[in-house]
């Protein structure tokens, strides 16, 4: 397994100045030797001149947030990250790797969620290369690898959660966006570790039921919401009735037999659970008929 290591190279401006001076001196010497008729010395200086020209090709530039991966005949030598002009052996190959933050949005994929309902889902992934050697040597095309593995992780995530739920202790794709985003990020990161890539952020950008079941699922959501709301109302109404009976008994405001308690409970539940405002009825007679 390849891991990035830093290689030290020469400062480009110093080496460029040195080579230009040597280049000028060599040309001057070559011309003077030719004019003096010293052919062997001129040939030697010509060889030196060609060597200096070849050495000039050893200069390369590293831009900010960029790395150059250096190889010699297929062997990994090291990585240069320091911005600026540098010089290294002209026989080295210097591959460019961007260290900038990048993002992409996956295509909308259709997948069955935990309950088997088909949904459409897409995600936005923000990532960057943190190990240039792994990115180049461990996978064939690290950008394509990021795209494919991110979509695979998104599919796996969608099958692990329901689209929506009314249960408080169950997470859903629509109701727990922060937790789902963290799960998606960790899922993608675990797949991209071997490619030298760090996932900065991952979140769902599109989530909807598939068109063929969208209308039916909308009715189901509405029915589920009504049932959940009714359940909450009934629970609150029962608590209020219980509190009213306890207060009446505690302060001895009114002594009720079991039949009157049942009637009072019935009336209170009708008042508290009804959708419309109740019409009061005033009893001007006695409590008992």
C-alpha positions, 0 to 999 in steps of 0.5 A: 500500500502506497502512502504519501511521503515528502521529497525535498527538491531544489529551489527553482529560481536559484537553479534557473539562475545558475543554469542560465549563467552556465548556459551563457558561459558555455555558449561563449566558450563554444563560440570562442573555441570554434573561432580558435579552431579548437574542435575537440574542446568545442565538441565537449562544450556542445555536449555540456550545452545539450546537457544544460538544455536538458536540465532546464526541463527539470523545472516545474511549478506547484500551485497552491493547493496542488501536489506533484507526485514524482516517479522515476521509471515507475518507482514512486519517489515522493510528493512535492506540496510546497507552492512555487518554482522547483527543480528536480531530476529531468528524468522524473515524471511529475503527475499533477494532483489537485488538493482543492475541495471539490463537490458533486451531486449524484444522479437521482437513483431509484431504490426501495427504502426500509419498508419496501417503498420505491423512492428517488434520492440524490446526495451532494458530497464535498471531498478533497484528496489528502494522500496523493500517493493513495489517490494515484496508485491505489485506485485507477481513477480516483474521481470516478471512484469517488462518484461510484462509491458515493452512489453505492453508499447512498443506495445502502443508506436508503435501504437502512431507513424508512422514508417517514415514520410517526414513531418517536424512537425510529429514525427516518430519511425525512425526519432525521436529516442531521443524523442521516447526513452523518451516517451518509458521511461515515458510510462514504468515508469508509469506502474512500479511505483506501483512495486517499480521499477525505469526505468533508460533508455529505447530505441528501439533496433530493428525496421523494417517493417514486412517481408511481406511488407518490399520490398513494403515499401522500394519502398514507402520510395524511392518514398517519398524521391524522391518527397520530394527532388524534392519539395525542389529543386523546392522551391529553384529554384523558390526562385532563379528565383525570386531573379534573376528577382529582381536583374535585375530590381533593378540594371536596367541591362536589361528591360524585357517584360512579354514574355521575363520574362516568357521565362527567368523563363522557362529557369532558371527552366529547368537549376536549376531543371534538373538532367543533366548538361545543354548545353549552347546556344550562341545567336550571334544575337539580342535579338528580332527576 
